Amino acid sequence: MTDAEPAQTVAPLSLPARMLGVITSPSAAFANVAAYPEWFGVLAISLLVLASANSAFLSTPIGQQASLDQQVTQIEGFGQTVDDAMYEQLKGRMKYTAAISAVAILVASPVITVVFAAVLFGVFSGALGGHASFRQVFAVLAHTSVVSLLQAVFVTPLNYVRESLSSATSLGVFLPMLAEGSFLANVLGAIDLFVLWSLTLTAIGLAVLYRRRSTPIFISLAAAYVVIALGIAAVKAALGGS
């Protein structure tokens, strides 16, 4: 399938212009991305910044302790007990955390993006009969990674000051009175404002590609995101007895 071409009447934007445009004028930026679906540069820069920020934080004693605390919380959240032996074992792995995190981001994130793009391509170009190529869909998702870049720049200093890896931009921060580990706290803690922003940009990009309204697309993506958050909270409640 060839790329759908929404009127190539303008020259391709530069990489910096596309990255800025996704934030300041997403419809116009995605129209250019649809016409010229380049993806490598924006994805590489975003992942390198994200991996570097995480690695820098996790290389500090504060970051390693925050990572250790998060792992303990996650294990206990799923109903397991962290005894002294397990704690020491987890603590011993902290010196590798920065490297593991960087590799995971650089390897897993592109794979996840490919899978997400394949699902969206299957739905819109397959089931709904839209006319866009997989490369265009992937390019749209690659450009939404700019949000992850901004999140890393914004959240990493906050995490250092807070000495925590718990999300500083989840809906849960607006309701601190909720009992830690409760079902509602787990649901809201799993819904991040930057992810919602990314889904908004994804909806706009898909709307440009497939000439559809962005609002129904966003509602569908957000609903799937909330369902996943509910599922995670339900599993934690069932295993943790909350």
Phi, psi and omega in degrees: 000132178277160180293135171294138186241094179283070174059088178281067181264354179236159179286156177296139177287152174291164180302311178300322180294321178294317181296318177290321182296326178301328181273317188268328181212071189299322182299313179294319180296316181289332174297320178290321178296322179295322180285326181228081189283068173274141186224336190297312186301310183293320180291320180296314181296314182299315181290323178295318178295315180297315180294319180295317180296315179295317182295320180297316180294316183284353175274350180267156176302322179296316180295321180292322177292321178297320178294319178297314179299320181294318180297318178298316180297318180294317179297314180291331178294336178261020170088006179263160179253132178263104179275179184299321182294315179295321180299315180294326178294315178297319181297324180293338181274352186298331181293344179261355189299317183298314181293317180297318180298315181297315180296319180299318180294314185289334182262310187286322184300314177298323179296315178298320179296319177298315181296314179298318179297320179296319179296312181295320178297318179297321180288308188278320180270335180266286185296321184263359174069028179284167183240089174206155182269163176298322180299321179294316179297316180296321179297321177299311180295324178299322181285336175289347178293347175302328178296320178296323177298312180295324178297318179298317181294323183280317190275326185303312176297324178297317180297323179294316179292320181282343185056047184206151174256000176295146186299127177269357183233022177274166178295338181296335182291342180276349180229067183292347181283349180292142180296130180299130180088357178289163183301311182295320178297321178293321179296308182293327178292338181270354181254111186256139182295325179291326176293319177298322176297316178299319178294325176298314178295322177299316179298318179296316180298316178293324178297320177294315181297314189257006178054052178235170176282140184283330185299310178298326179294315179298316180301318180295316180294317180295322179297318178297321179296316180294321178299319177297317178298319178296320180296316178298315180296322180295319178296316179297319180296320182290317182279330183267350179075021181276000000 
